[in-house]
Amino acid sequence: MFTLPDLPYPTNALEPYIDAQTMEIHHGKHHATYVKNLNDLVTGKEEKDLEELLKTTDNQKIKNNGGGHYNHSLFWQMMTPGGSRLEGKLAETINSTFGNLDGFKEKFTAAGLGRFGSGWVWLVVDGGKLAIMDTPNQDSPIMSGQTPLLGIDVWEHAYYILYKWNRVEYIKNWWNIINWQKVDENYSQAQANS
């Protein structure tokens, strides 16, 4: 059985950048629904961990709901009240790959604005190197062999209450709450597993 993870902070902790009502609906309704649907789809089948399931299934409904569960479980951890500083090996690698943090943010933001319709934008490890990619719907980078380090949900349900149609402002403000320590942990884990 898959379970909805608790948020690592109160629903109002990311204000003013993400409001409590959006968090309540996004986590408590959207993410919870992905978990319920995924459990309904896999009941009675061979137990697999979520990553293995997403890497091996051909079932589109499992991909949609399993990806929704996987992506959101990462997303909540990639944010923290007040944000944190980018430091260490990941900072060095971002600087060498994208020129500097501002260059990375510019390219990542452009990918977020260029993602037509619903989906995600990711910083991933791909073949040992950092890359920016976007995925449609609830597809996850792990489905195509990349390791996600940082991702932003650009489905309208992630920002519509506070930002309406304004994805530009949502992404711009989201940079204020990045949990760079967690992203750095993800990078260290990806390096250890390569």
Secondary structure as UniProt FT lines:
FT   TURN            11..17
FT   HELIX           20..25
FT   HELIX           26..31
FT   HELIX           32..42
FT   TURN            43..44
FT   HELIX           50..56
FT   HELIX           60..77
FT   TURN            81..82
FT   HELIX           88..98
FT   HELIX           101..114
FT   STRAND          119..126
FT   TURN            127..128
FT   STRAND          129..136
FT   TURN            137..138
FT   HELIX           141..144
FT   STRAND          147..153
FT   HELIX           156..158
FT   HELIX           160..163
FT   TURN            164..165
FT   HELIX           167..174
FT   HELIX           175..177
FT   HELIX           180..193
//
